[in-house]
Amino acid sequence: MHYFADVAVEAATLAGQRLVGNFRNHQASVYGSDILSVGNRSLSKEVTSSNDYEADQIIIDLITHRCPDHNILTEETGHIDNGSPYTWIIDPLDGSSNFLNHNPFFAVSICLAYENEPITGVIFAPYIEEMVVARKGQGCTVNGRPVTVSANSEFEKSYIVGCPGGEKNNVRFAEMEYALHKKIKDFRKIGSAAVECYMVAAGRVDAFTTLNISPWDVAAGVLCAEEAGGRVTDFHGEPWNLDKTDLVVSNTLVHDDVLAVLHDADVPLPDQKLASS
């Protein structure tokens, strides 16, 4: 797995360097139309820019060269099926709206799954210069330093982050946020699921919740959190897998408290597999 982690780190680094260059130069186009970053507030939160596709191609080219027989699943390209038990699950730019609004919290997320189980996860937040690496059974590091989830067990003192994921109208997210916010220290929205996942792994927050999320947004982050000692389930407390779309990532100690609030708030609707996944 060292080889696979090295491939993922190299791919994330190359894509991240290109993204930072474009970020600093305000270079982006959305659906073929030039934009001026924060000047265009009419954009949907589910925006895709030229930077997503550019980073996507950089990653695909390198992985195809290094691991030519592997499958690839990316947010932009879709599924490249080579009949392998190995599948790379990639979000080349997680936090596209942040990127376009010149907010530095965006990341490249790369996960390798073997028979649908994540075994290598790499998240690179290039502007803030943090490289997060996890390998199954080998722990999680941030910039080479081993990290663990927080030791907080007091729910009322918890910091939780979350994102709407693929929710279209934000109603469920609002219900979830309101229910949790009444019970905890604070609830925050960063704008990148990959970053929010590794914040749990690094012990910076106590939990992360999201709805209707795609696998490429969280696959690497889930492994990072688990390898840092965290727990990941759906809203019913069942083990998470790549087909699950609602999930809770936590430091383990406050996990049941989060699930209880979500249950009481009637947030945990049945998971539905996304058509695009």
LOBA-873903 format. One record per residue: residue in one letter; x, y, z of N, C-alpha, C, CB in turn. Coordinates in steps of 0.02 Angstrom, whole numbers, padded with zeros to 5 digits, always signed. Each point is the difference from the previous one (the first is absolute). Glycine has a CB too. Layout:
BEGIN
aXYZXYZXYZXYZ;...
end
This chain:
BEGIN
m+00040-00060+00000-00040+00060+00000+00042+00063+00000-00088-00063+00059;h+00152+00057-00042+00043+00059-00003+00002+00027-00071+00069-00045+00096;y-00066+00001-00145+00004+00022-00069-00063+00039-00019+00072-00099-00028;f-00130+00073+00047-00063+00033-00017-00005+00068+00034-00054-00112-00014;a+00076+00116+00076-00001+00064+00035+00046+00050-00034-00025-00059+00108;d+00083+00035-00131+00046+00045-00035-00031+00025-00065+00097-00062+00050;v-00132+00018-00086-00033+00021-00062-00053+00053+00015+00021-00115-00050;a-00060+00103+00102-00053+00047+00018+00028+00067+00021-00072-00096+00034;v+00126+00095+00005+00031+00062+00022+00028+00039-00059+00028-00053+00110;e+00005+00018-00156+00027+00034-00059-00055+00030-00042+00097-00079+00000;a-00151+00041-00011-00055+00025-00041-00033+00060+00034-00019-00115-00046;a+00007+00110+00111-00031+00056+00036+00044+00062+00000-00060-00083+00072;t+00125+00072-00066+00047+00056+00000+00000+00036-00067+00071-00060+00083;l-00068+00023-00137+00001+00031-00067-00065+00038-00013+00075-00092-00041;a-00131+00060+00057-00064+00034-00010-00007+00060+00045-00052-00109-00033;g+00073+00102+00096-00004+00055+00047+00042+00059-00019-00023-00083+00087;q+00082+00071-00113+00044+00054-00021-00032+00039-00058+00100-00066+00036;r-00132+00031-00082-00034+00034-00055-00059+00041+00027+00035-00092-00079;l-00072+00063+00125-00057+00036+00028+00022+00064+00036-00060-00109+00013;v+00113+00105+00025+00023+00059+00037+00023+00055-00048+00035-00073+00096;g-00001+00053-00150+00021+00050-00050-00060+00036-00029+00100-00070-00026;n-00152+00032+00008-00060+00030-00028-00038+00041+00053-00008-00095-00082;f+00008+00070+00144-00034+00034+00054+00030+00070+00011-00025-00111+00054;r+00090+00113-00054+00034+00065+00012-00009+00048-00058+00083-00060+00070;n-00091+00032-00130-00009+00042-00059-00073+00012-00018+00109-00043-00041;h-00155+00017+00082-00072+00007-00012-00019-00028-00069-00003+00101+00074;q+00034-00157-00092-00014-00030-00065-00053-00054+00007+00118+00025-00038;a-00176-00014+00008-00054-00049+00002-00052+00017-00051+00021-00022+00122;s-00055-00029-00146-00059+00011-00041-00052-00051+00021+00068+00045-00098;v-00131-00024+00096-00055-00043+00021-00047-00010-00059+00009+00040+00119;y-00016-00105-00138-00043-00016-00057+00016+00043-00061-00089-00034+00080;g+00153+00049-00088+00022+00037-00059-00004+00074+00007-00035-00095-00064;s+00010+00122+00120-00007+00072+00009+00054+00025+00047-00124-00007-00021;d+00159+00059+00003+00050+00029+00044-00033+00030+00062+00075+00024-00099;i-00043-00030+00156-00027+00028+00061+00054+00039+00036-00082-00093+00010;l+00063+00133+00038+00046+00038+00041-00008-00020+00073-00003+00096-00083;s+00018-00158+00097+00000-00027+00068-00060+00025+00040+00123-00006-00005;v-00111+00043+00060-00054+00020+00044-00048+00049-00033+00076-00018+00095;g-00059+00043-00154-00044+00047-00033-00064-00032-00026+00099+00064-00030;n-00099-00130+00021-00059-00034-00027-00034-00038+00056+00053-00009-00114;r-00106+00037+00142-00035-00031+00056-00061-00039-00023+00041+00091+00073;s-00053-00094-00138-00059-00036-00024+00014-00073-00011-00040+00104-00052;l+00102-00126+00060+00018-00069-00012-00031-00047+00050+00107+00039-00049;s-00127-00098+00025-00025-00052+00045+00056-00023+00045-00085-00035-00085;k+00066+00010+00145+00051-00028+00044+00030-00063-00030-00059+00048+00099;e+00024-00081-00145+00025-00060-00032+00033+00018-00066-00090-00070+00056;v+00141+00112-00051+00031+00027-00060+00060-00042-00021-00039+00115+00033;t+00051-00120-00097+00058-00034-00027+00037+00049-00044-00056-00113+00005;s+00120+00120+00005+00040+00047-00040+00051-00037-00042-00017+00088+00088;s+00050-00050-00130+00053-00027-00042+00055-00031+00043-00026+00084-00088;n+00034-00059+00149+00053-00025+00044-00014-00072+00022+00021+00116+00039;d-00085-00133-00030-00017-00069+00017+00024-00048-00054-00100+00041+00064;y+00086-00023-00126+00017-00044-00056+00076-00003-00011-00110+00027-00053;e+00143+00030+00063+00072+00002-00009+00035-00044+00051-00009+00116-00047;a-00011-00109+00110+00029-00041+00053-00017-00074-00009-00006+00098+00078;d-00055-00111-00101-00023-00068-00013+00046-00034-00050-00118+00035+00025;q+00133-00001-00079+00041-00030-00053+00072-00012+00024-00071+00057-00085;i+00097-00012+00125+00067-00010+00028+00003-00064+00041+00018+00125+00002;i-00068-00135+00040-00001-00059+00043-00010-00064-00041-00046+00070+00093;i-00001-00068-00139-00014-00059-00041+00062-00020-00041-00121+00033-00006;d+00154+00015-00023+00060-00015-00040+00053-00035+00041-00024+00100-00071;l+00036-00076+00131+00053-00030+00041-00021-00070+00024+00037+00114+00037;i-00098-00122-00013-00022-00065+00024-00003-00051-00057-00065+00057+00092;t+00041-00035-00150-00002-00045-00057+00070-00024-00020-00104+00058-00040;h+00152-00014+00047+00070-00018-00016+00029-00047+00052+00015+00111-00057;r-00028-00098+00121+00030-00040+00055-00039-00064+00014+00043+00106+00048;c-00108-00104-00056-00043-00058+00016-00049-00012-00058+00011+00022+00125;p+00014-00041-00183-00041-00002-00061-00059-00048+00003+00102+00030-00060;d-00100-00080+00103-00054-00050+00002-00056+00018+00049+00084-00085-00031;h-00074+00138+00069-00049+00016+00052-00060+00037-00028+00093+00005+00082;n-00150-00012-00047-00059+00040-00016+00008+00070+00028-00072-00104+00000;i+00036+00151-00029+00001+00069+00024-00072+00026+00002+00116+00019-00048;l-00133+00013+00104-00065+00033+00007+00013+00071+00023-00059-00109+00027;t+00043+00158-00069+00009+00070+00019-00065+00038-00008+00121-00006-00034;e-00125+00062+00070-00060+00041-00003-00011+00027-00070+00015+00030+00120;e+00039-00013-00155-00006+00033-00065-00004-00050-00058+00062+00096+00048;t-00022-00149-00046+00004-00047-00056-00049-00057+00005+00119+00030-00011;g-00137-00049+00072-00043-00058+00009+00041-00063+00012-00086+00055-00072;h+00059-00112+00051+00029-00065+00015+00039-00027-00060-00093-00022+00083;i+00157+00009-00073+00041-00035-00049+00011-00070+00026+00058+00108-00039;d-00094-00156+00011-00001-00068+00026+00048-00044-00040-00119+00015+00037;n+00173-00037-00004+00049-00045-00030-00006-00071+00028+00076+00097-00018;g-00129-00109+00055-00010-00067+00027+00046-00018+00057-00039-00031-00110;s+00067+00081+00144+00047-00012+00054-00035+00001+00068+00092+00050-00070;p-00065-00086+00119-00027+00007+00068+00019+00066+00033+00005-00124+00010;y+00044+00159-00041+00023+00065+00025-00036+00057-00037+00113-00050+00029;t-00139+00098+00009-00032+00058-00029+00024+00063+00035-00101-00069-00030;w+00125+00116-00010+00018+00066+00026-00061+00045-00001+00119-00013-00042;i-00134+00042+00100-00060+00042+00008+00024+00072+00013-00070-00098+00046;i+00054+00143-00092+00035+00064-00003-00048+00059-00003+00094-00058-00057;d-00081+00107+00098-00030+00067-00009+00058+00048-00011-00102-00026+00074;p+00111+00049-00136+00059+00041-00015-00001+00069+00031+00008-00062-00105;l-00068+00086+00121-00006+00065+00033-00062-00001+00044+00057+00060-00097;d-00046-00078+00160-00055-00001+00048-00003+00068+00034+00011-00126+00018;g-00068+00159-00027-00006+00069+00023+00005+00049-00058+00049-00033+00110;s-00081+00015-00166+00004+00042-00060-00026+00071+00012-00012-00103-00069;s-00043+00108+00106-00027+00067+00013+00048+00041+00043-00116-00047-00008;n+00148+00015+00057+00051+00035+00038+00055+00026-00046-00025-00072+00100;f+00048+00028-00143+00053+00018-00047-00020+00061-00042+00037-00120-00004;l-00097+00118-00023-00022+00054-00044-00013+00065+00037-00049-00085-00074;n+00033+00080+00139-00010+00059+00040+00064+00022+00037-00119-00034+00014;h+00175+00004-00035+00066+00015+00027+00004-00013+00075+00014+00085-00088;n-00045-00140+00108+00005-00025+00068+00050-00058-00001-00121+00035+00029;p+00172-00035+00013+00054-00050-00006-00016-00070+00022+00074+00093+00016;f-00135-00105+00010-00017-00067+00024-00028-00043-00056-00023+00047+00114;f+00068-00073-00154-00016-00047-00053+00054-00054+00000-00059+00088-00071;a+00045-00145+00040+00047-00055+00005-00006-00047-00060-00005+00008+00124;v+00058-00047-00134+00000-00057-00045-00009-00062+00042+00076+00059-00085;s-00123-00102+00066-00014-00060+00039+00009-00062-00044-00080+00064+00074;i+00123-00109-00052+00014-00061-00039-00002-00060+00047+00071+00064-00082;c-00112-00113+00064-00005-00061+00040+00009-00060-00046-00077+00056+00082;l+00111-00107-00058+00004-00064-00035-00039-00051+00040+00113+00029-00052;a-00161-00061+00019-00039-00052+00032+00016-00068-00031-00092+00082+00025;y+00096-00133+00017+00009-00068-00024-00065-00038+00016+00127+00002+00017;e-00159-00025-00070-00065-00033+00007-00048+00042+00042+00056-00112-00010;n-00058+00177-00008-00045+00049+00030+00016+00018+00073-00086-00043-00076;e+00144+00024+00100+00021+00021+00067+00060+00046-00006-00043-00108+00049;p+00037+00171-00025+00057+00047-00004+00062-00028+00036-00081+00095-00005;i+00137-00092-00030+00063-00023+00030+00053+00054+00002-00027-00115-00039;t+00019+00166-00002+00047+00056-00001-00040+00064-00010+00094-00072-00047;g-00080+00122+00088-00035+00063-00007+00049+00058+00005-00103-00051+00047;v+00098+00097-00095+00043+00059+00000-00043+00062-00012+00100-00067-00042;i-00093+00116+00084-00033+00065-00008+00054+00054+00001-00108-00042+00053;f+00109+00084-00103+00048+00054-00003-00037+00066-00005+00086-00075-00056;a-00077+00116+00108-00028+00068+00000+00058+00046-00020-00088-00026+00091;p+00095+00041-00155+00063+00029-00025+00013+00072+00024-00014-00073-00097;y-00038+00113+00103+00013+00069+00019+00023+00005+00073-00085+00038-00084;i+00056-00079+00128+00021+00001+00070+00056-00050+00013-00115+00036+00033;e+00137-00070-00086+00059-00043+00000-00005-00056+00052+00067+00098-00038;e-00122-00136+00034-00007-00058+00043-00012-00062-00042-00046+00072+00092;m+00088-00122-00082-00005-00064-00034-00019-00053+00051+00086+00035-00088;v-00144-00065+00078-00025-00050+00047+00003-00069-00034-00077+00086+00056;v+00107-00134-00022+00010-00066-00029-00023-00054+00049+00097+00044-00069;a-00137-00090+00045-00021-00057+00042+00007-00064-00040-00080+00073+00065;r+00103-00125-00032+00003-00067-00030-00033-00049+00049+00107+00028-00065;k-00145-00073+00038-00038-00047+00041+00046-00036+00049-00083-00016-00093;g+00067+00024+00157+00039-00033+00052+00065+00035+00018-00050-00103-00038;q+00063+00161+00007+00065+00034+00010-00007+00070+00029+00043-00066-00094;g-00104+00087+00111-00008+00065+00030-00007+00056-00050+00064-00042+00095;c-00067+00102-00070-00010+00060-00041+00050+00053+00020-00123-00026-00013;t+00149+00062-00036+00048+00054+00013-00022+00064-00034+00092-00084+00010;v-00074+00140+00019-00006+00065-00032+00069+00030-00006-00117+00018+00047;n+00139-00009-00109+00068+00024-00013+00052-00044+00035-00044+00117-00013;g+00032-00182+00012+00047-00048+00027-00006-00013+00075+00074+00035-00090;r-00116+00003+00124-00008-00007+00072-00061-00042+00016+00056+00110+00018;p-00050-00164+00021-00058-00040+00017-00052+00042+00038+00073-00103+00004;v-00136+00091-00019-00053+00037+00033-00052-00049+00028+00018+00099-00076;t-00055-00076+00125-00055-00039+00029-00060+00046+00010+00082-00079+00057;v-00140+00049-00053-00061+00038+00011+00001+00031+00070-00063-00076-00079;s+00018+00123+00090-00002+00034+00065-00020-00047+00056-00029+00106-00059;a+00045-00085+00120-00016-00040+00059-00062+00027+00036+00121-00028+00012;n-00157+00074-00043-00058+00030+00032-00058-00049+00002+00037+00112-00039;s-00064-00122+00098-00058-00045+00008-00063+00038+00023+00079-00093+00028;e-00073+00158-00018-00056+00040+00023-00036+00031-00059+00060+00024+00108;f-00119-00051-00123-00036+00020-00060-00014+00075-00002-00051-00113-00003;e+00034+00141+00060-00016+00071+00003+00060+00045-00015-00089-00028+00082;k+00148+00000-00080+00061+00038-00015+00027-00016-00070+00027+00002+00122;s-00066-00038-00161+00023-00024-00065-00003+00055-00054-00037-00115+00032;y+00086+00112-00076-00002+00038-00062-00013-00049-00056+00081+00089+00045;i-00132-00074-00085-00019-00044-00055-00002+00040-00064-00067-00074+00077;v+00092+00044-00131-00003+00031-00066-00046-00041-00044+00117+00048+00012;g-00143-00017-00064-00045-00037-00045-00009+00034-00066-00058-00043+00099;c+00032+00006-00147-00015+00029-00065-00062-00034-00029+00123+00025-00019;p-00159+00010-00025-00062-00028-00028+00011-00058-00047-00048+00112+00011;g+00110-00122-00034+00012-00054-00048-00039+00012-00064+00021-00079+00094;g-00060+00029-00113-00038+00005-00062-00071+00024+00009+00070-00090-00043;e-00087+00114+00104-00068+00024+00011-00016+00059-00045+00007-00039+00119;k-00066+00039-00148-00019+00052-00048-00032+00061+00031-00014-00090-00082;n-00022+00080+00137-00037+00057+00028+00023+00021+00070-00095-00038-00068;n+00142+00001+00097+00030+00018+00065-00047-00009+00059+00070+00080-00061;v-00131-00106+00051-00047-00006+00055+00026-00050+00052-00094+00028-00077;r+00114-00087+00054+00026-00050+00047+00063+00025+00035-00048-00091-00071;f+00090+00126+00034+00062+00026+00031-00018+00051+00054+00063-00019-00107;a-00110+00063+00092-00021+00050+00049-00028-00033+00063-00024+00081-00093;e-00016-00134+00083-00027-00036+00057+00055-00033+00041-00105-00020-00065;m+00153-00009+00030+00056-00032+00034+00041+00050+00039+00002-00087-00090;e+00015+00142+00057+00041+00052+00032-00035+00029+00061+00052+00027-00111;y-00116-00012+00104-00037+00030+00056-00004-00048+00059-00067+00067-00082;a+00053-00130+00068-00005-00050+00053+00065-00008+00038-00087-00059-00067;l+00142+00056+00031+00065-00008+00032+00022+00064+00035+00030-00084-00086;h-00042+00141+00055+00025+00063+00028-00027+00013+00069+00010+00044-00115;k-00070-00067+00130-00030+00011+00065+00035-00039+00056-00109+00021-00058;k+00146-00074+00038+00027-00046+00049+00076+00007+00010-00092-00077-00029;i+00126+00111-00016+00073-00001-00001+00030+00070+00008-00006-00101-00074;k+00071+00104+00074+00035+00064+00005-00010+00042-00063+00084-00053+00076;d-00072+00022-00135-00010+00037-00062-00003-00048-00059+00060+00099+00049;f-00096-00077-00100-00005-00037-00063+00025+00046-00055-00099-00071+00041;r+00145+00046-00082+00031+00041-00051-00002-00034-00068+00073+00051+00087;k-00073-00010-00140+00000-00025-00068+00061+00028-00036-00128-00007-00001;i+00172-00038-00019+00064+00020-00030-00006+00006-00076+00061-00056+00094;g-00099+00012-00125-00009+00004-00072+00039-00052-00039-00021+00118+00015;s+00054-00164+00019+00036-00054-00033-00006-00062+00044+00081+00080-00057;a-00115-00131+00033-00010-00061+00040+00067-00034+00015-00112-00015-00052;a+00158+00017+00004+00065-00032+00011+00037+00034+00057+00006-00032-00120;v-00006+00098+00121+00032+00038+00053-00035-00014+00067+00035+00089-00082;e-00101-00090+00081-00037-00011+00062+00013-00069+00028-00088+00078-00040;c+00095-00128-00003+00016-00067+00023+00068-00002+00034-00068-00047-00093;y+00118+00077+00062+00066-00006+00030+00008+00046+00061+00046-00029-00113;m-00091+00078+00120-00001+00039+00063-00018-00045+00059-00030+00104-00065;v-00015-00153+00053-00016-00048+00052+00062-00043+00014-00122-00002-00035;a+00153-00023-00018+00059-00042+00009+00055+00035+00039-00028-00057-00107;a+00036+00122+00095+00054+00038+00032-00018+00024+00069+00037+00035-00112;g-00099-00049+00135-00020+00020+00067-00019+00073+00006+00073-00088+00041;r-00086+00121-00097-00018+00071+00001-00074+00011+00013+00094+00022-00078;v-00135-00070+00060-00071+00000+00015-00018-00070+00024-00026+00092-00086;d-00033-00098+00116-00019-00063+00030-00042-00045-00045+00006+00057+00108;a-00039-00026-00158-00041-00040-00046-00013+00038-00064-00053-00058+00098;f+00033+00020-00148-00019+00027-00066-00062-00036-00023+00120+00029-00029;t-00170+00008+00006-00062-00031-00025-00014+00026-00071-00045-00010+00118;t+00019-00034-00160-00017+00021-00068-00057-00042-00027+00119+00037-00019;l-00150-00012-00034-00061-00030-00028+00008-00013-00074-00068+00057+00087;n+00044-00113-00110-00005-00014-00072+00067+00013-00036-00121+00031+00005;i+00175-00051+00027+00067+00015-00024+00022-00053-00051+00029+00056+00109;s+00013-00036-00156+00028-00046-00049+00063-00033+00027-00048+00070-00094;p+00066-00130+00072+00057-00035+00029+00066+00037-00010-00060-00105-00020;w+00068+00140-00036+00064+00034-00013+00012+00058+00049-00010-00032-00120;d-00044+00059+00149+00008+00055+00048+00029-00024+00067-00095+00058-00055;v+00081-00120+00074+00015-00021+00069+00041-00063+00006-00104+00055+00031;a+00115-00092-00085+00033-00065+00006+00069+00005+00033-00061-00038-00102;a+00102+00085+00079+00066+00009+00031-00006+00024+00071+00048+00025-00112;g-00093+00023+00124-00008+00028+00067-00025-00050+00050-00022+00107-00053;v-00022-00152+00032-00025-00052+00045+00058-00044+00024-00111+00000-00060;l+00154-00021+00014+00056-00041+00020+00047+00039+00047-00008-00063-00110;c+00019+00127+00095+00043+00040+00043-00027+00002+00071+00034+00070-00099;a-00100-00058+00105-00030+00003+00066+00003-00067+00037-00076+00090-00042;e+00061-00144+00006+00002-00066+00032+00071-00017+00023-00096-00036-00071;e+00145+00051+00029+00069-00016+00018+00027+00044+00056+00017-00038-00118;a-00051+00094+00130+00019+00044+00055-00038-00018+00064+00026+00091-00082;g-00065-00145+00080-00036-00023+00058-00073+00019+00002+00106+00007+00059;g-00132+00020-00114-00069+00022-00002-00048-00055-00019+00042+00111-00028;r-00106-00093+00029-00054-00046-00018-00041+00031-00056-00004-00047+00118;v-00018+00005-00165-00039+00024-00057-00060-00046-00009+00103+00049-00056;t-00163-00020+00054-00061-00039-00011-00048+00041-00042+00015-00063+00109;d-00070+00031-00129-00056+00038-00028-00040+00028+00059-00005-00073-00106;f-00051+00106+00091-00038+00032+00053-00036-00050+00045-00015+00097-00075;h+00014-00160+00055-00031-00052+00040+00051-00038+00043-00089-00011-00088;g+00151+00032+00085+00052-00033+00038+00029-00061-00032-00055+00043+00098;e+00035-00056-00161+00026-00058-00037+00066+00019-00033-00117-00043-00019;p+00162-00006+00009+00065+00015-00031-00008+00033-00068+00048-00098+00060;w-00007+00149-00072-00002+00035-00063+00034-00041-00055+00000+00110+00062;n-00025-00104-00123+00035-00027-00059-00009+00049-00057-00018-00120+00039;l+00047+00104-00096+00002+00047-00056-00069+00013-00030+00114-00040-00024;d-00164+00000+00041-00068+00011-00025-00042+00044+00047+00008-00110-00057;k+00018+00122+00118-00038+00040+00048+00007+00074-00016+00016-00089+00088;t-00070+00127-00080+00002+00070-00019-00007+00049+00059-00047-00035-00109;d+00022+00011+00166-00002+00040+00061+00051-00029+00048-00124+00030-00016;l+00165+00011+00047+00049-00029+00046+00019+00046+00056+00042-00066-00094;v-00019+00036+00148+00028+00034+00058+00071-00025+00009-00115+00013+00055;v+00161+00034-00050+00070-00015+00014+00016+00033+00066+00032-00008-00124;s-00005-00030+00172+00010+00030+00066+00063-00027+00033-00123+00013+00011;n+00135+00016+00049+00056-00023+00041-00018-00063+00039+00039+00119+00010;t-00095-00149-00024-00028-00060+00032-00037+00018+00065+00093-00069-00049;l-00064+00113+00090-00027+00014+00066-00067+00036-00001+00117+00005+00040;v-00129+00037-00092-00064+00036-00003-00045-00028-00054+00058+00103+00041;h-00039-00158-00071-00036-00027-00057-00072-00017+00016+00107-00045-00043;d-00118+00010+00096-00068-00020+00018-00043+00060+00017+00044-00109+00042;d-00014+00161-00014-00037+00061+00015-00024+00033-00065+00068+00016+00105;v-00024-00014-00156-00019+00028-00065-00058-00039-00029+00118+00040-00019;l-00112-00107+00019-00052-00042-00028-00067+00010+00036+00088-00084-00033;a-00085+00091+00098-00061+00009+00039-00035+00065-00018+00050-00066+00093;v-00012+00120-00103-00029+00064-00019-00032-00005-00069+00085+00061+00070;l-00050-00092-00116-00025-00007-00068-00064-00042-00001+00116+00011-00045;h-00118-00062+00086-00060-00042+00004-00059+00039+00028+00072-00102+00015;d-00060+00139+00039-00054+00038+00032-00026+00055-00046+00050-00025+00111;a-00005+00051-00153-00019+00054-00047-00033-00027-00063+00093+00069+00045;d-00097-00135-00050-00029-00033-00059+00038+00016-00063-00111+00005+00055;v+00176+00004-00049+00043+00013-00058+00017-00063-00038+00046+00098+00059;p-00035-00156-00025+00026-00058-00036-00050-00034-00045+00074-00016+00095;l-00084+00044-00154-00041-00032-00051+00039-00057-00031-00060+00108-00023;p+00027-00156-00009+00035-00056-00031+00052+00023-00050-00101-00070+00017;d+00160+00039-00014+00052+00016-00049-00021-00023-00068+00087-00009+00088;q-00069+00049-00138-00012-00019-00070+00065+00007-00038-00120+00037+00006;k+00137-00088-00043+00061+00002-00039-00008+00051-00057+00025-00121+00028;l+00026+00165-00033-00002+00050-00052+00007-00032-00068+00046+00084+00079;a-00085-00060-00127+00003-00028-00068+00069+00009-00030-00120+00023-00014;s+00154+00032+00033+00065+00015-00029+00056-00041+00031-00040+00114-00023;s+00026-00147+00079+00053-00039+00032+00001-00071-00024-00009+00073+00099;
end
